[in-house]
Amino acid sequence: MVSREDILILGLSAGVVGSLVGGLMLGIGLGLVVNNVHAGWVLVLPAAPVAGLLGYVLARKVAAKL
């Protein structure tokens, strides 16, 4: 059975990990694009979906406890 503690930890860890990964991808990618390195778009465009995917993976891990 998943407890409230597990759900709280899931939310906190998904938020922190998602924002760190997405923010780093966005920051590095925009830094590259501003300096005329157009390969930076490869990091900018998937930044948000990758951050959300990490939260989904963590949620699946908690759901596996059921």
N, C-alpha and C positions, 0 to 999 in steps of 0.2 A: 504494500500500500504506500502510495506517495503521500508524504506528510506536507504540512504547510511550510516547514523548514526547507524541504527539497524544492518546493516551488519558489520560495524566496531566493534561495541560492541560485536557482536556474535563472531567474530574472536578473539578478545582480551580475552574475558571470556572463550571461549573454549580452547584457548591455555594455559591460566593460570591454569584453573581448571584441564585440562587434564594432564599437566605436573606435577602439585602438587600431584594429586592422583596417577598417574603412577609412579612418582619418589619415593613417599613414599612406595608404594607397592614393587617396585623393591629394594629399600634400605633396608627395613625391611626384606624382603624375602631373599636377599643375605646375610644379617647379620645372619639370622638363619641358612642358609645352610653352611656358613663358620664355624659356631659353631656346626656342625654335627647334627642339627635339620632338618631332611629332610622334615618335614612338611612345611618348608619355600618355597619349590617349588610350593606350592599351591598359594603363593602370587607372585612369580617371573613369572611364565608362563602366567597368564592372565593380567599382568600389562599393556601392550600396548593395547590390545583390550578393556579393561575397560576404559582406557584414551580416546580412540577413540569413544567409546560408549557415553561418557559424551558429547562430541562435537556434536554427532548425535542428542542426546536428546535436546540440546540447539538449534540446527538448526531446529528441528521439532517445537519447541516452537515459533521461529520467523516465520516459514512458516505458522503457524496457524493464524497469523495476516492477511494473504491474504484472 
